[in-house]
Amino acid sequence: MNFERYTEGAVRGRRYSEKRAILTTQGILTFNRAAITELGLDKVTHLALHYAAEEGVLGLEPVDEQADGTRKISISKSGANLSMRAFLTRYALGVDTPQRYEPVLSEEHGMILVDLRAPVDIDAPADGPD
């Protein structure tokens, strides 16, 4: 038999130099490395979840300790994950396909804001060159 060795790396999706938050169908909000750096997510351990239903905006309040309604943020080399399935279910915010958003740091509200009505990179392929 003539085997050809596969030498390409794993496809993990497109890398963005802009800060991005990706909401997955499993209820996980993932932040890319640019978002971690720009939003200071590497300086906190938990995020308190808020929702402005009328505006469709998710608010993530950085906190340093666990309390009711907070979620631990898991940071790795490639990104950060926040499991929030119960929160999404509570407000009927699930998605059928992964959605990308541009998170914004709001000094006025003291939170990271994600406008769930305004996904970005809609026409970009899910994977591709870096």
C-alpha positions in Angstrom: 0.0 0.0 0.0 1.1 3.5 -0.8 0.3 5.8 2.2 0.5 9.5 2.1 1.2 11.2 5.4 -1.2 14.0 6.4 0.9 16.9 7.5 -1.5 19.9 7.8 -2.4 21.3 11.2 -5.9 21.1 12.7 -8.4 23.6 11.2 -9.6 25.7 14.1 -11.3 28.4 12.1 -10.3 31.8 10.9 -8.0 33.8 13.1 -9.0 37.4 13.6 -6.8 40.3 14.5 -9.9 42.2 15.7 -11.4 41.2 19.0 -14.2 38.7 18.6 -16.6 36.7 20.8 -18.1 33.6 19.3 -21.3 32.2 20.7 -21.5 28.5 20.0 -24.6 26.3 19.6 -23.5 24.5 22.8 -23.9 27.7 24.8 -20.3 28.6 25.1 -19.0 32.1 24.6 -15.5 32.0 23.2 -13.1 35.0 23.1 -10.1 35.2 20.8 -6.7 36.3 21.9 -7.2 39.9 20.7 -10.4 40.1 22.9 -8.6 38.7 25.9 -5.9 41.3 25.6 -8.0 44.3 24.7 -10.8 43.6 27.3 -8.5 42.6 30.1 -10.1 39.1 30.5 -6.7 37.7 31.6 -7.0 39.9 34.8 -10.2 38.4 36.1 -11.4 35.0 37.2 -15.2 35.3 36.8 -17.8 37.2 34.9 -21.2 38.2 36.2 -23.9 37.8 33.5 -26.4 40.6 32.7 -29.0 41.0 29.9 -30.7 44.1 28.5 -33.6 42.3 26.8 -35.1 45.4 25.1 -31.7 46.2 23.4 -30.6 42.6 23.0 -27.3 43.3 24.7 -25.4 40.8 26.8 -23.4 42.4 29.7 -20.4 40.7 31.2 -19.2 42.3 34.4 -15.6 41.3 35.3 -15.3 40.1 38.9 -12.6 38.5 40.9 -14.6 35.9 42.9 -17.4 33.5 42.5 -20.9 34.6 43.5 -24.5 33.9 42.5 -24.8 34.4 38.8 -21.1 34.5 38.0 -19.3 32.1 35.6 -15.7 31.2 35.7 -13.7 32.2 32.6 -11.3 29.5 31.3 -8.3 31.0 29.6 -5.9 29.0 27.4 -3.2 29.9 24.9 -5.7 30.3 22.0 -8.7 31.9 23.7 -11.1 32.1 26.6 -14.3 30.2 27.2 -17.3 31.1 29.2 -20.0 28.4 29.7 -23.4 30.1 29.8 -26.0 27.6 28.5 -28.4 28.0 31.4 -28.3 31.8 31.0 -29.0 31.5 27.3 -31.8 29.1 27.9 -33.3 31.4 30.6 -33.5 34.2 28.1 -34.2 32.1 25.0 -30.9 33.3 23.3 -29.6 30.1 21.8 -28.2 30.1 18.3 -28.6 27.6 15.4 -25.1 28.3 14.1 -22.1 29.8 15.7 -22.3 33.6 15.7 -19.4 36.1 15.9 -19.7 39.4 17.7 -17.5 42.4 18.5 -17.3 42.8 22.2 -17.0 46.3 23.5 -15.7 47.5 26.8 -18.2 50.0 28.3 -16.7 52.3 30.9 -20.2 53.7 31.5 -21.6 50.3 32.5 -18.4 48.8 33.9 -19.0 45.8 31.6 -18.1 44.1 28.4 -21.1 44.5 26.1 -22.0 42.1 23.3 -24.8 43.2 21.0 -26.6 39.9 20.2 -28.6 41.6 17.4 -25.5 42.6 15.5 -23.3 39.6 14.5 -20.2 40.4 12.5 -18.2 38.6 9.9 -21.4 37.0 8.6 -20.0 36.4 5.1 -16.6 35.1 6.3 -16.0 31.4 5.9 -15.9 29.4 9.1 -12.4 28.3 8.3 -9.7 29.5 6.1 -6.2 30.9 5.9 -4.8 32.7 9.0 
